[in-house]
């Protein structure tokens, strides 16, 4: 998470700097060299040298750094170069990554209290069990270590799967999709990504099919991206707009409610695809935030209930033991 946050900060800084410099009429090479101290400084400097040496335009040299720049960033800037609207592309990319940073900060804030509560419970509950039922200290420490290490044991396979490739990550997100609340959040955040990138690409002058392809590649939910990837193929094969492809896509159409489809269709009919796409993205983003807020309330409640049930069970065991000993004495 810290690695991703650092990358987001660097991209926001890069695009904000380039926007200010280009608005002021500074040439792109000089603008790249003016990027201050950040993770993107070295990359910006190398790209400036590449452009000076005639290795291509900004988007073309960006494609040479796939570990830092995603496919849709390259496509968005390539389209803006053709239309002469690079400022709009820099502004939109900065806004997109700003939203992602804000959402991730909200995730960290929402999870901080449940994590602290779990850590406290991992220490207190084995101690309570030890005090009530007189378990050995060795068992108490063993239970404490087990509870404290459980999140790490769960997170370790997920971290390995995350860097193992899109196919494995797709399976991971398929499992996440089945978890109540968390799956809903992953879906809503992924759909917000899809429509934000789709609208941005269309706004920059990119064709609808290419825009949908870029939106699929940029979606942070690989399982959702895999399901949506059928749409550009259908649009190309049947020469139809996105809304029509969704309606004819069978299982994929279930991902879109009637209100969203109606808005997409209206945008296509009126030629306001970017505007309607951004409205749809905001709708999904708002839904993701509400789901996150619900999880922030629900998870501590579940932990409290589990703790109360555990303590009640320990008390029941204690009284059962006392009753049995009393009965045996008589």
C-alpha positions, 0 to 999 in steps of 0.5 A: 500500500505504501509503495502504491501511495508513493507511486500515486504521489509521484504521478500527481506531482508529475502531471501537475508540474507538466500542466503548470509548465505547458500552460505557461508555454514552456516546451515539453522537454524543459517542462520534464526537466523542471519536475522537482524531487520525487520518484518521477524525477529520474524518469522525467529526466530520461524521457526529456533526453529521449525526446531530445535524441529524437526517439519519439513524442512524449507518449512514445517515450512514455511507452518505454517505461511500462513499470511506471506508466500504464497503457491508458496513460500512454493512449490518453496522451497520444490522443491529446498530442494528435488533438493538441490538447495536452493540458487537458490530458495532464489535468485529467490524469492528475485528477484521476490519480488524486481521486485514487490517492484520496480513496486509498487514504479513506481505506487506510482511515477506515481500517485503522480502528478495526485493525487496532481493535483486532490487535487489542482483542488478540492480546486481551482475549487469551489473557481473559481466557487464562484468568477465567479458566486457568489455562497455562501461560504457554497456551495463552502466549501461543494463542496470542501469537496465533491471533496476531499472526493470522492477518499476516498469514492471510495477507501473505498469499494475497501479496504473492498473488498480487505480483504473480500476474493478472491471471492469478490476480483475477482469481484472487479478485473472484474470491474477494467478489464473494465476500459480503461488503468487501466484494461490493466495494471492489466492484463499485471501485472497479466500475468507477475506474472503468467509466472515469478512464472511458470518459477521459479517453473519449474526451481526448479524441480517442475512438469509443472502442479504443477507449473501452479497451483502455478502460478495461486495461486500467481497471484495478479489479482484474476479474471485472476487467476480464468480464468487461473485455468482451465489450470492445470486441462486440462493439467492433464486431457489430459496429455498435455503441457501448450501451448496445454492446452491454445489452447484448452481452448476456452475463456482462449486462447484469453488471449494469443497472437500468439507470446506468444504461439509460445514462450511457445511451443518452450520452451516446445519442446527444454526443456527450459521452465524456460528461455522462461517463464522469457522472456514472463514475461519480455515482459508482465512486459514491457507492464505493465510499458508502460501502467503505463507511458501512464496512468501517462500522460493521467490522468493529461491531463484528469484532465486539460481538465475537469478543462478547461471545468468546467471553460468554463462552469462557464464563459458561465453561467456568461455571460448567466446570464448577458445577461438575466439581460440586456435583462430584463432591456430593 
